[in-house]
Amino acid sequence: MSWYNETTFYHIYPLGAFDAPKVNRGDETAGSRILGLLDWIPHLKEMGVGALYIGPIFESAAHGYDTTDYFTPDRRLGTKEDFKRVFEELHKNDIRIVLDGVFNHVGRSFGPYRDVCEKGESSPYRWWFADLSFNPGNPLGDPCTYSTWGGDWNLVKLNAWNKDVRDYLLSAVGSWMEDYAIDGLRLDTADVLIRDFIWELNHYTKSRKADFWLMGEFMNCANCQMMGPDLLDSITNYECWKGMYSSCNSHNLFEISYGINRQTNPEWGMYKGKFLYNFLDNHDQNRIASQLTDRRCLKPLYTLLFTMPGIPSIYYGSEWGIEGRKGSGAEADYPLRPAMTKEAMAAGDADLMQHIAKLSALRGCSRVLQYGSYKNVKEGNEQLVLSRSLDGQTVLVALNIADHPAEVRFSCNGQDYTLNLEPFGSQIIEA
């Protein structure tokens, strides 16, 4: 039993949500924009949110994942004192805090990298960067080349095999735990982090806070070997992210029912007994309202998100059904990371928001939905019935993604049921 398996997460990309300038120009673009988060706390509580995943928040040149200083908040968002004030208020409202840990790469303005550019092979940081070479220089005019993330020369890959690098990163995490009392980390690009570093990070953080949560970003969901008592507590569930919207768009709920069963079947599921981080959209993917060919599927999809095994997460603004589709080029992600104002919130789909809030409240007090085993009870192209069972209790969840009412007949635990589902409707009942 752990807090992170029992709560609803809310994900905010702060540089976008609080309308920070796209480029960090020092004092010219500085501001205490993070204080705007204080106004969101009543909404988070109304949604039953118990944990906020917010990031990245540390000093960077542009989008936050090009870190230049791991010990100082991004001045476009605010000062250390601003963040302390906000995080203290979140904790007072029983909302835990999870930050982005961007440990695979840094930006080109990162101090040790600039030292390498200035001093060359005599720099004490010569071995801090993966595959560093001084002949030839890179396309951006620096006197060296190195491994990057995704071929982006602005993202310099750290050499995590170097103990000095690992010690530096752990000292940064220690300062975050001390200064901000954080409760967990989401590890960016965890699929390319070395296992030894994750093991060391696990032992470092949990020795200081036993229930500290570590979640890794994995695009491929076949990484159960990276989850365990000495490694990660959870990973991103991209398999079911794709399965959820794709099942609706193709009118083929067999896809998502197969995926969940493959992961969590109590006898042979590849993730049985583990808790993946479930979501319908995030800062890298199209908003779910834009991803669906029929946005009327939003309600049954959120019902599934909150009743399937794993940890549900809401991406800021999507509870009102806002749209956003990934663009192209250097600013491709900006449409997914908009500024959100109270006016924009009020103009959104309040009915959807209330639906999600009710689901969050239901899951928050249901051990069956938090920890129960999963079973496909009745499968169809446009209707799905699943069950969650724990300690002799069973909860049934029925979904309809058709544009017409549906009568669903099935048996569970020796009892026959007939449910009448509204178009794009869902029902949750105790068996």
CORJO-V85960 format. One record per backbone hydrogen bond with DSSP energy under -1.0 kcal/mol. NH is the residue of the N-H (numbers start at 1). CO is the residue of the C=O. Records with the same first field share a line. If there is no record, write none. Layout:
BEGIN
NH=CO ; CO
END
This chain:
BEGIN
5=2
6=3
9=312
10=51
11=314
12=53
17=13
18=14
19=16
20=15
24=61
28=25
29=26
31=75
34=77
35=32
36=33
37=34
38=35
40=37
44=40
45=41
46=42
47=43
48=45
49=44
50=8
51=8
52=96
53=10
54=98
55=12
59=72
61=66
68=59
69=59
74=57
77=74
78=74
83=79
84=80
85=81
86=82
87=83
88=84
89=85
90=86
91=87
92=88
93=89
94=91
95=90
96=50
98=52
99=184
101=186
103=101
106=156
107=67
110=107
114=110
115=111
116=112
117=113
118=114
119=115
120=116
122=119
123=120
126=123
128=125
130=157
132=129
133=145
138=142
141=138
145=133
147=130
152=149
155=152
156=106
157=147
158=104
159=128
160=158
162=159
166=162
167=163
168=164
169=165
170=166
171=167
172=168
173=169
174=170
175=171
176=172
177=173
178=174
179=175
180=176
183=97
185=213
186=99
187=215
188=101
191=217
192=189
193=190
198=194
199=195
200=196
201=197
202=198
203=199
204=200
205=201
206=202
207=203
209=205
212=209
213=183
215=185
216=234
217=187
226=223
227=224
228=232
231=228
232=226
233=214
234=214
236=216
237=277
238=236
241=237
242=238
243=239
244=240
245=241
246=242
247=243
248=244
249=245
250=246
252=247
253=381
255=252
257=253
258=254
259=255
260=256
261=257
262=258
263=259
264=260
265=261
269=265
270=262
271=263
272=269
274=271
277=235
278=311
287=324
290=287
291=287
292=288
297=294
298=295
301=297
302=298
303=299
304=300
305=301
306=302
308=304
311=276
313=278
314=9
316=11
318=315
320=317
321=318
322=317
327=332
332=329
334=331
336=333
337=334
340=17
345=341
346=342
347=343
348=345
349=320
350=348
353=349
354=350
355=351
356=352
357=353
358=354
359=355
360=356
361=357
362=358
363=359
364=360
366=363
370=366
371=367
372=368
373=389
375=387
377=385
378=385
380=383
384=399
385=378
386=397
387=375
388=395
389=373
390=393
393=390
395=388
396=429
397=386
398=427
399=384
400=425
401=382
406=421
408=419
410=417
412=415
415=412
417=410
419=408
421=406
424=402
425=422
427=398
429=396
431=394
END
